[in-house]
Amino acid sequence: MKPFDVYPLYSVTPERAKGSWLWDENGTRYLDLYGGHAVISIGHSHPHYVHAIKNQVEKLGFYSNAVLNPLQDQLAALLGELSGYPDYQLFMINSGAEAIENALKVASFATGRQKVIMLERAFHGRTAGAVAITDNPKIQAAINPIDHVIKIPFGDLDALENALSLKEACAFIVEGIQGVGGIYSPEAEYLQAAKSLCDRTGTVMILDEIQSGYGRTGAFFAHQHAGIKADIITIAKGMGNGFPVGGVLIGPQFTPWHGMLGTTFGGNHLACAAGIAVLEVLRDERLMLHAGYLGNYLIRRLKEIPAITDVRGRGLMIGFSLPYSSADVRKRLLMEHHIFTGSASDPNTVRLLPPLSVTKGQIDLFFEALIQVLQTTPQPA
Ligand SMILES: Cc1ncc(COP(=O)(O)O)c(C=O)c1O
């Protein structure tokens, strides 16, 4: 057997990693400004995280959700405290798409409604419900599109008001910052107005913070820069720093009943140990503050480069645009300068999603390489 060949691959084989560095099988060192797609939050192989996982798997790696698991309580309490949502409830799963599926189910159970309002350029995952509210027909199989999705333009409050006024939608879902779409932040005023419109029409506001959450933008969640509270929040990626774990933060207004949601692996002992260690490092190393500070530095320096036409994002979730496809620039950064960056669905965009512990010196190395690559990459006429 061989792997199902669905990923276009770079010919790099990372074997070990530390902080924001990766090493391949020849000992060549790479700078990770991609974080394995915004997954690495506290840095690769953080000693506290490694110790916590090793320690837990030696004691008890897994038992089902049929028994008491104090680690889930500990994780939920710490997450509530650090995120500013202490009165919310946590349901744990294993991935971002599963977080979306369960968030939609809670909203639909609570309202009895069927439709979902989504935004243009949105990405929420690839499972059935999540891909149906993802704005990319290429990744939808014939079975996926559903007729209870209302797609509206990004940032268009009138369109949102019209869609909500039908009172047919269980949820309005919005990314804290659109990630895969190319790093587009909803305006604070838009989010504030959207929240009151949702409240007025009995619609659940779901904030997808799977990519933009966990301190990446300098606040625990990107939507907190707008001073709003979401009804339901989805998390994954940075939550486990590479350990597959996701969560749904569910407001106190939602009452669970036994059997309402469920999963075999979600919230297992090992996942909780990884998740607790991530939060402890995030808190103890003040990584949110660091992400905000370094993000401002990155944005300022990117804006000084004439070849860059647009710089977007916040903290360590940054997108910048070139006037041509960024593919060659990204490839040269990787192959010649050994620096990983990310792409987006818009081909001209480069995404930067480094570990939150990346240093200013590492960012400076990136700028040296980027300036050199931009000066020597032939531009299409
Ligand atoms: C905003 C957002 N939501 C959902 C997902 C899906 O997460 P996963 O790939 O873990 O299923 C992603 C993945 O990139 C994402 O960026």
The ligand as a MOL file (V3000), in Angstrom:
LIG
                    3D

  0  0  0     0  0            999 V3000
M  V30 BEGIN CTAB
M  V30 COUNTS 16 16 0 0 0
M  V30 BEGIN ATOM
M  V30 1 C -10.6340 28.6480 9.7810 0
M  V30 2 C -10.5510 27.1500 9.6330 0
M  V30 3 N -11.6130 26.3920 9.9650 0
M  V30 4 C -11.5800 25.0580 9.8620 0
M  V30 5 C -10.4570 24.3940 9.4020 0
M  V30 6 C -10.4500 22.8980 9.2860 0
M  V30 7 O -9.5730 22.3490 10.2270 0
M  V30 8 P -9.0250 20.8360 10.0570 0
M  V30 9 O -8.1330 20.8320 8.8690 0
M  V30 10 O -8.3170 20.5730 11.3520 0
M  V30 11 O -10.2140 19.9660 9.8750 0
M  V30 12 C -9.3430 25.1440 9.0140 0
M  V30 13 C -8.1420 24.4830 8.4490 0
M  V30 14 O -7.3170 25.0740 7.8090 0
M  V30 15 C -9.3810 26.5600 9.1220 0
M  V30 16 O -8.3500 27.3210 8.7650 0
M  V30 END ATOM
M  V30 BEGIN BOND
M  V30 1 1 1 2
M  V30 2 1 2 3
M  V30 3 2 2 15
M  V30 4 2 3 4
M  V30 5 1 4 5
M  V30 6 1 5 6
M  V30 7 2 5 12
M  V30 8 1 6 7
M  V30 9 1 7 8
M  V30 10 2 8 9
M  V30 11 1 8 10
M  V30 12 1 8 11
M  V30 13 1 12 13
M  V30 14 1 12 15
M  V30 15 2 13 14
M  V30 16 1 15 16
M  V30 END BOND
M  V30 END CTAB
M  END
